[in-house]
Amino acid sequence: MKFTNTSVCDTLFLRFFFATIMLIPLLVWYKPKITLNTAKNHGIRAILFGISMFFYVTSLKILPMSVVTTINFSIPIWVVILAAIFLGESIRGRLITVFLGIIGIVLTSIPVYEKVNFLTAILLILSAIGFACLDVFNKFLMNQKESMLMMLFGSSLGISLLFLPFFTFKMPQNWWIFLLLGVQANLILYCFLKAWESCDIAALQPIKYLEFPLSFFIGSRIFNDITEPWIFAGMSFLAIALTLNIRQEIRQKTAKKLEIK
């Protein structure tokens, strides 16, 4: 989305419009059950998702990509806390991996703190909290056996309708980028939902830190973002956090299997 020169509202409308169009054939084929409660739940999801995306894309167009990714890595700690409160998930052994990840984020942020606009940073923090709430709400619906197709379609259609009043109705020349972003939106959410179907949402949060090396590489190579020794120090903490998280989850899975036997 950093490649696009369109407004934030146009960017979000086109991305999720294409995502919606791609899901219509599946919706017609499978005919999932739609109730008033289903529509209400997906309406809430769309508003929460849309506002969080608006703050995120606004920040992405202003700040270096590495800065946005760094601040956005506060999402895992919010998710772990909210999942414990609203879903009753265990946080034993998980908070330490999240906090190690936060230390890594702080270290990588040292070279770029002076470049961060305060208001934009506030928008990013609000975006992170919004995404965390959305993750927990999605997991709640998954626990209620909500249709995965409706979760994909509901959010895409809802966000398209949310930003339709602000759309300029001018199709950009690079429209194919938004088509790819639509495909990406569906694939990302599908992969998240499938992962959450198999385990606690809190268990997956440190794995999101893998996004940072990719963001750093793209930001430094394509957008000429900052390259500093602090970034590599931070990456070390992120790697430790991820390793501890995988080790903890393997131990818990093994313990559960032994209890069943």
Backbone hydrogen bonds, N-H to C=O, Kabsch-Sander energy under -0.5 kcal/mol:
donor,donor_aa,acceptor,acceptor_aa,energy
4,T,1,M,-0.6
11,T,7,S,-2.6
12,L,8,V,-2.4
13,F,9,C,-2.6
14,L,10,D,-2.6
15,R,11,T,-2.2
16,F,12,L,-2.1
17,F,13,F,-2.1
18,F,14,L,-2.2
19,A,15,R,-1.6
20,T,16,F,-1.9
21,I,17,F,-2.4
22,M,18,F,-2.0
23,L,19,A,-0.8
23,L,20,T,-0.8
24,I,20,T,-1.0
24,I,21,I,-0.6
27,L,23,L,-2.1
28,V,24,I,-2.5
29,W,25,P,-2.0
30,Y,26,L,-2.8
31,K,27,L,-2.0
35,T,33,K,-0.5
39,A,35,T,-2.4
40,K,36,L,-2.2
41,N,37,N,-2.5
42,H,38,T,-2.3
43,G,39,A,-1.8
44,I,40,K,-2.2
45,R,41,N,-2.1
46,A,42,H,-2.3
47,I,43,G,-2.1
48,L,44,I,-2.5
49,F,45,R,-3.1
50,G,46,A,-3.0
51,I,47,I,-2.4
52,S,48,L,-1.9
53,M,49,F,-2.6
54,F,50,G,-2.2
55,F,51,I,-2.2
56,Y,52,S,-2.3
57,V,53,M,-3.2
58,T,54,F,-2.2
59,S,55,F,-2.0
60,L,56,Y,-2.3
61,K,57,V,-1.8
62,I,58,T,-0.6
62,I,59,S,-0.9
63,L,59,S,-3.1
68,V,64,P,-2.0
69,T,65,M,-2.5
70,T,66,S,-2.1
71,I,67,V,-2.5
72,N,68,V,-2.2
73,F,69,T,-0.6
73,F,70,T,-1.1
74,S,71,I,-1.4
75,I,72,N,-1.6
78,W,74,S,-1.4
79,V,75,I,-2.5
80,V,76,P,-2.6
81,I,77,I,-1.9
82,L,78,W,-2.8
83,A,79,V,-3.0
84,A,80,V,-1.6
85,I,81,I,-1.8
86,F,82,L,-3.1
87,L,82,L,-0.5
87,L,83,A,-1.6
88,G,83,A,-0.6
89,E,83,A,-1.7
94,R,91,I,-1.8
95,L,91,I,-1.5
98,V,94,R,-1.9
99,F,95,L,-2.9
100,L,96,I,-2.1
101,G,97,T,-1.7
102,I,98,V,-2.1
103,I,99,F,-2.3
104,G,100,L,-2.0
105,I,101,G,-2.1
106,V,102,I,-2.6
107,L,103,I,-2.4
108,T,104,G,-2.1
109,S,105,I,-1.3
110,I,106,V,-0.9
110,I,107,L,-0.7
112,V,109,S,-1.7
113,Y,109,S,-1.0
113,Y,110,I,-0.6
115,K,112,V,-1.3
116,V,113,Y,-1.6
117,N,115,K,-0.6
121,A,117,N,-2.4
122,I,118,F,-2.1
123,L,119,L,-2.1
124,L,120,T,-2.1
125,I,121,A,-2.3
126,L,122,I,-2.5
127,S,123,L,-2.2
128,A,124,L,-2.6
129,I,125,I,-2.4
130,G,126,L,-2.3
131,F,127,S,-2.6
132,A,128,A,-2.1
133,C,129,I,-2.4
134,L,130,G,-2.2
135,D,131,F,-2.5
136,V,132,A,-2.1
137,F,133,C,-2.4
138,N,134,L,-2.7
139,K,135,D,-2.2
140,F,136,V,-2.2
141,L,137,F,-2.2
142,M,138,N,-2.3
143,N,139,K,-2.3
144,Q,140,F,-1.1
145,K,142,M,-1.6
146,E,141,L,-2.2
151,M,147,S,-1.7
152,L,148,M,-2.0
153,F,149,L,-2.9
154,G,150,M,-3.0
155,S,151,M,-1.3
156,S,152,L,-1.6
157,L,153,F,-2.9
158,G,154,G,-2.2
159,I,155,S,-2.3
160,S,156,S,-2.0
161,L,157,L,-2.4
162,L,158,G,-2.1
163,F,159,I,-1.9
164,L,160,S,-0.9
166,F,163,F,-1.1
167,F,164,L,-1.5
171,M,169,F,-0.5
175,W,172,P,-0.9
177,I,174,N,-1.8
178,F,174,N,-0.7
178,F,175,W,-0.6
179,L,175,W,-1.5
180,L,176,W,-2.2
181,L,177,I,-2.3
182,G,178,F,-1.9
183,V,179,L,-2.0
184,Q,180,L,-2.7
185,A,181,L,-2.5
186,N,182,G,-1.9
187,L,183,V,-2.4
188,I,184,Q,-2.9
189,L,185,A,-2.0
190,Y,186,N,-2.3
191,C,187,L,-2.5
192,F,188,I,-2.3
193,L,189,L,-2.7
194,K,190,Y,-2.4
195,A,191,C,-2.0
196,W,192,F,-2.7
197,E,193,L,-1.4
198,S,194,K,-0.6
198,S,195,A,-1.2
199,C,195,A,-1.1
204,L,200,D,-0.6
204,L,201,I,-0.9
205,Q,201,I,-0.5
205,Q,202,A,-0.8
207,I,204,L,-0.7
208,K,204,L,-0.6
208,K,205,Q,-1.8
209,Y,206,P,-1.8
210,L,207,I,-1.9
211,E,208,K,-1.9
212,F,209,Y,-1.4
214,L,210,L,-0.9
215,S,211,E,-2.6
216,F,212,F,-3.2
217,F,213,P,-2.4
218,I,214,L,-2.6
219,G,215,S,-2.8
220,S,216,F,-2.4
221,R,217,F,-2.2
222,I,218,I,-2.8
223,F,218,I,-1.0
223,F,219,G,-0.6
225,D,219,G,-2.5
231,I,228,E,-1.1
232,F,228,E,-0.8
233,A,229,P,-1.8
234,G,230,W,-2.6
235,M,231,I,-2.1
236,S,232,F,-1.3
237,F,233,A,-1.3
238,L,234,G,-2.0
239,A,235,M,-2.4
240,I,236,S,-2.1
241,A,237,F,-2.6
242,L,238,L,-2.2
243,T,239,A,-2.3
244,L,240,I,-2.7
245,N,241,A,-2.1
246,I,242,L,-2.3
247,R,243,T,-2.3
248,Q,244,L,-2.6
249,E,245,N,-2.4
250,I,246,I,-2.1
251,R,247,R,-2.1
252,Q,248,Q,-2.3
253,K,249,E,-2.4
254,T,250,I,-2.4
255,A,251,R,-2.5
256,K,252,Q,-2.2
257,K,253,K,-2.0
258,L,254,T,-2.1
259,E,255,A,-2.0
260,I,256,K,-2.0
261,K,257,K,-1.9
